[in-house]
Amino acid sequence: MHPIVFEFKSAIDHYPLVGHLFSSSSSKPSSSPLNKLDKKDEQQEKDSKNLSLGMKRKINYVIINCATGIHQTFYLSFAKFLAGQSENVIVFTYDYRGMGKSRNTEKPIQKDVSYLDFAKDFWGMLEHVKEYHSQHASTCEMELTVVGHSIGAYLLMTCPPHLGKLVNRAFLASSYHAYFGYSSPFRNWESLWNYINVRLFFYSIPILSYLNILENNGRSAN
C-alpha cells in the first residue's frame, strides 16, 4: 500500500502542512490526494442501485492526531493496518507545523508555536477531509473517527461546533493529564523518588529544547 502525499492548510492562519492518505484502493503513489477513489465496475453498479433505493455506501475516514514531537511516520504501520481492513476505510495522517514534513526548511526553528497552533492544524485537517469527501464521495455517507495520541486527543476539545459535529467517534491513547499535585511525595522513599523523577522530566524538557534551538541556530548561522 502506497500512501498519497498531499498538502493542505491549517484553519484561520492557513499555514502549509503535509499529510499522507492511506487507502487500500491506492495502489500507486501520487502527489495529490484529489484523485477519484478507484472503484470497480461492480461497486459502481452497486452504489447506483443502493442510491436508487435510498441507501448510501458508507466511507469511514480516520484522522490520526500525533503526540507532541512525534512525526506522522511513527503511525505508518497503524495507518496501513486500518486502511487495509476495508476499501471503504481511508486514513489521514499529518504533521503539525514545525515538525516532520510540515517543517519549514527556510525557518527550521519556530519558537512561537503553541498548542493552539496545533489545534488550528487539526481544524484544517477536518476541513480537508470534509472537502475531500464532497469532491470524491459525495454520493456516499461519511463517518469520521479521530485517533488522538496524547495532545492529539486534547485537540478534540478545541473544535469549533461546525467542525466538531463532523466527528462520529474518537479513540484516545495515552491522553491522561500529567498532574501530580494530589500526590504525597513524602509518604515514603518510593513516593519521593517518583516525585523527583517526574519533576526532573518536566524541568528537563524546556531546558533541552532551548539547548537544541541554540545548536540549530548555530548551524544555520554557519
Long-range contacts (C-beta under 8 A, 24 or more apart in sequence): 1-26, 1-27, 1-80, 1-83, 1-84, 2-26, 2-27, 2-28, 2-29, 3-29, 3-76, 3-79, 3-80, 3-93, 4-29, 4-30, 4-31, 4-32, 4-33, 4-35, 5-29, 5-30, 5-31, 5-101, 6-31, 6-32, 6-33, 6-34, 8-94, 8-124, 8-125, 8-128, 9-124, 10-97, 10-117, 10-120, 10-121, 10-123, 10-124, 11-120, 11-123, 11-124, 11-126, 11-127, 11-163, 12-120, 12-123, 13-117, 13-120, 14-124, 15-97, 15-102, 15-117, 15-120, 15-121, 15-124, 16-102, 17-94, 17-95, 17-96, 17-97, 17-102, 17-121, 17-124, 17-125, 18-94, 18-95, 18-100, 18-101, 18-102, 19-72, 19-92, 19-93, 19-94, 19-95, 19-101, 19-125, 19-128, 20-72, 20-79, 20-92, 20-93, 20-94, 21-90, 21-91, 21-92, 22-79, 22-80, 22-82, 22-83, 22-90, 22-91, 22-92, 22-93, 23-83, 23-87, 23-89, 23-90, 23-91, 24-83, 24-84, 24-86, 24-87, 24-89, 25-87, 33-132, 34-132, 34-135, 34-136, 35-136, 36-136, 37-136, 37-137, 43-87, 47-139, 47-140, 51-139, 56-139, 56-140, 56-141, 57-88, 57-139, 57-140, 57-141, 58-88, 58-140, 58-141, 58-142, 58-143, 59-88, 59-90, 59-133, 59-137, 59-140, 59-141, 59-142, 59-143, 60-86, 60-88, 60-89, 60-90, 60-143, 60-144, 60-145, 61-89, 61-90, 61-91, 61-92, 61-129, 61-133, 61-142, 61-143, 61-144, 61-145, 62-89, 62-90, 62-91, 62-92, 62-144, 62-145, 62-146, 62-147, 63-91, 63-92, 63-93, 63-94, 63-122, 63-125, 63-126, 63-129, 63-144, 63-145, 63-146, 63-147, 64-91, 64-92, 64-93, 64-147, 64-149, 64-152, 65-122, 65-146, 65-147, 65-148, 65-149, 65-151, 65-152, 65-153, 65-155, 65-156, 66-93, 66-94, 66-95, 66-96, 66-99, 66-149, 66-152, 67-149, 67-150, 67-151, 67-152, 67-174, 68-150, 68-151, 69-99, 70-149, 70-150, 71-95, 71-99, 71-100, 71-101, 72-100, 72-101, 73-100, 75-149, 92-125, 92-128, 92-129, 94-121, 94-125, 96-121, 97-121, 108-216, 108-220, 109-213, 109-216, 109-217, 109-220, 111-213, 115-151, 115-154, 115-155, 116-158, 118-151, 118-155, 119-155, 119-158, 122-152, 122-155, 122-158, 122-159, 123-158, 123-159, 123-160, 123-163, 126-159, 126-163, 126-166, 126-167, 127-163, 129-166, 130-166, 142-166, 143-168, 144-168, 145-169, 145-170, 145-171, 146-170, 146-171, 147-171, 147-173, 148-172, 148-173, 148-175, 149-173, 149-174, 149-175, 150-174, 150-175, 178-202
